[in-house]
Amino acid sequence: MYPSQPNRSATDKERPLDRALEKSETVKETVEQSAQELLVINAVLKQEIPEHVQTGDVAQALQKSDELEGLIQDSAEELAQVNEALVQEIGEREDLERELARTKAALAEAQSQTPTP
């Protein structure tokens, strides 16, 4: 998963934000891999197609391929930012859940020590 993400139990992974983060990580990895593959394809095409042939439709296709490579890389970076926000949100929710559990325990303790009339 994400390096800054704390270890989670199996039941924690069933929560919607955890599932969203997992899915987003998978998509990010696929997008990054696609960008790398497109980079290699572009490099091979530019190397194998002589410069004088890189005109008209071929030149447009190579240019479009370069643009797509950039868009895919930008998307991977945006997904990384989304994932980091999800990690932060999950951490904040976990903190709130722990605080709620402590408050509930303190309330239960206080109620058990209060004499009933």
Secondary structure, DSSP 8 states (H G I E B T S, - for coil): --TTS----TTGGGSHHHHHHHHHHHHHHHHHHHHHHHHHHHHHHHHHS-GGG--HHHHHHHHHHHHHHHHHHHHHHHHHHHHHHHHHHHHHHHHHHHHHHHHHHHHHHHHHHS---
